[in-house]
Amino acid sequence: MIKGHGDDLYLYKGLRNWINFSSNVCGGTDRAGLEAHLQSRLSALISAYPEPEPYSLEAELAAFYGVDCTNISVTSGATEGIYLIAQLFHHGRSAVLQPTFSEYADAAKVHNHTVTNFFSLEELPQKADIIWLCNPNNPTGRVWDTDMLQSLIRQNPDKVFVIDQSYEYFTLKELFTVKEATEWPNVILLHSMTKRYAIPGIRLGYITADRCITDRLKQIRMPWSVNALAIEAGLYLLSKKLPGTLNISSLLKESQVLRENIGRISGFQVEPTDTHYFLAHCNRMSASELKQHLISEHGILIRDASNFMGLNSGHFRIAAQTPKQNDKLLYALKSL
């Protein structure tokens, strides 16, 4: 695992009034209702074992999406889903579309896959039998065209396509639906409630796929892997008919404004994105040096993206936050 995933705020215990641009969750999410609900149920939840398998949450997710509960496997964050998929296809031949989240390759290696990295969907490795891609992609924010993906899937029925849609609620571009995923025998979708509701401390994700795949995944999932607080949080959020607390159009517009303003600062370049987070590049210093400067001088945390395959020492990732917080980041970068 690469250190620095999400955020590494735990390294800066003394930081006060910090602003977090390093995590792709959105700090503007209203969690008051969820927090109050969990507080009211806390004693009952932590004094008993959770369901050995998250049956109730799988059933509610199935009803929400209009599919059978056998098509859904709830996991302790999308990351547990990644490792379960790699375990299911142990000793497989994985190909990972780079640059992207390192856990796809890491999980594959843990379970004795041979791993090939590639950089364009137009050059799909033919010897691979498992294709890993993130859509919207982390760290670039790019969304792959759905028609192109469908064409690739049809043309390669011998390959399993693992598509991580953890950031699906942060784009207006068309993506695969859960129902569509269940109709493909060689497609696995990963989803994250952690990202959508800004609850990274509660590990909660789920896999949707054809029943032949999800049945096998459930057989290797550890008992009680999803804790009682996570299950209760998921049930509460679904009961409120969420998603609904974020204005995605407004967030994307704010991200665009932030990108354009950073791009106007001498020594910085920004890259296009289809979501609220994006890559930028600093020519004045390394991303690591920039990160330390912003923390020590401004209490601002960014993601040093130099450890993503295919990127260099100047790359960093920003996730747009509130207009006031974004203005503070711009002031800090201009002060350089």
Secondary structure, DSSP 4 states (H G I P E B T S, - for coil): --TTSS--GGG-TT--S-EE-SSSS-TT---HHHHHHHHHHHHHHHTS---SS-HHHHHHHHHHHTS-GGGEEEESHHHHHHHHHHHHTTT-EEEEESSS-THHHHHHHHTT-EEEEES-GGG--TT-SEEEEESS-TTT-----HHHHHHHHHH-TTSEEEEE-TTGGG--S----HHHHHH-TTEEEEEEHHHHTT-TTS--EEEEE-HHHHHHHHHHSPTT-S-HHHHHHHHHHHHTT-S-S--HHHHHHHHHHHHHHHHTSTTEEE---SSSEEEEEESSS-HHHHHHHHHHHH-EE-EE-TTSTT--TTEEEEE---HHHHHHHHHHHHT-
